[in-house]
Amino acid sequence: MPKRSRVVLLDLAVDRACTMPLQRQIYLGIRRLILTGRLKPGARLPSTRSLSNELGLARTTVLDAFGQLTFEGYLQGKIGSGTRVSSHIPHDVQTLGFVTERYPVPALHRKPRIARRTAPYALQRAAQPIRPLRPGLPDIESLPLDLWSRLTAKHWRRAASQFYDHADSLGYFPLRKAICDYASGLRGVRCDPEQIIITAGAQQALYLCAKTLLDRGESVWMEDPGYPRAKMAFRSAQLRVVPVPVDSNGMNSAAASKKCPAPQMIYVTPSFQCPLGYAMNLKRRFDLLRIAARNNAWILEDDYFSEFRFGTSPVASLQSLDRNERVIYIGNFSKNVVPFLRIGFLVAPKSIVHFLRLARTSVSRQPMGIWSVTSE
């Protein structure tokens, strides 16, 4: 009779007074145990029934958490052998993955990669008319324009006391704080408001990174097929774009390494690949983090469509796994609010915020559109 593996005991606790959903607390707790190495690959977890009894929760709450962890690749289940930590979790997970959200993580002892050239270069492309079934356009009819107008008028009545001088070149602080709360709560992004730079959409964020962080001729891995306007930004900065094939698991870094083993930048849309819609699996995510750390390269994570999932919660960001401060997280509100806002943002490692700030100040002293977002 085969010997059954021992079930590990989970050091989990839930706080019913917390505003975070219980399912999310369980998900984050198990994920943290895996990323800190306290749950090893192959470790067998308690059954959802026994864990729900132990925590005093409904079984569906635990099932939802296990389902999300399985979907993201942290757990794997097999009939007859229970649920286990995925065998694809790398042995160096504590080096690659972020260990704890409570304490800051030291950056690498290498200097951040910053471009030496400053010569301007522009690329223009003729605008195309809007056509039916165009992707990426939200339902404008659902936008509460009446409420928006009232809130705008309310805040503009006292605007003179707030906006009489030049704003912070990083962007309006209350907006940066709201974005910080939003990105950390929904996407697991690790940041504080001083790491956030408001941009005129994600495109400006891409261009800013391409012009500031790399020199002419340096290489960028990019998904193929991928987002055309990202390629425009990289080519306008005179970078070498290396197309990397994409399959159902996301960018195939093994194939890319044969063509260009040492990229200086990697552009990915891991949560919802553009345009195919695949989510990058956990193994590929750790592979990219390993490649970036080895080559002192930057990863641009364009999280353009992550909120839209069917049947599952949004996949945690790649940046949430990064321990070596290699990932620059880029987001915008064109899909979940409306494109005409032209409000995007990037979350940069602290080591390069100053350089990106100086670069954007040289062409735009402060971002526009602080009037576009108001709150009660």
Secondary structure, 3 states (H helix, E strand, C coil): CCCCCCECCCCCCCCCCCCCCHHHHHHHHHHHHHHCCCCCCCCECCCHHHHHHHHCCCHHHHHHHHHHHHHHCCEEEECCCEEEECCCCCCCHHHHCCCCCCCCCCCCCCCCCCCCCCCCCCCCCCCCCCCCCCCCCCCHHHCCHHHHHHHHHHHHCCHHHCCCCCCCCCCCHHHHHHHHHHHHHHHCCCCCHHHEEEECCHHHHHHHHHHHHCCCCCEEEEEECCCHHHHHHHHHCCCEEEEEEEECCEECHHHHHHHCCCCCEEEECCCCCCCCCCCCCHHHHHHHHHHHHHHCCEEEEECCCCCCCCCCCCCCCCHHHCCCCCEEEEEECCCCCCHHHCCEEEECCCCCHHHHHHHHHHHCCCCCCHHHCCCC
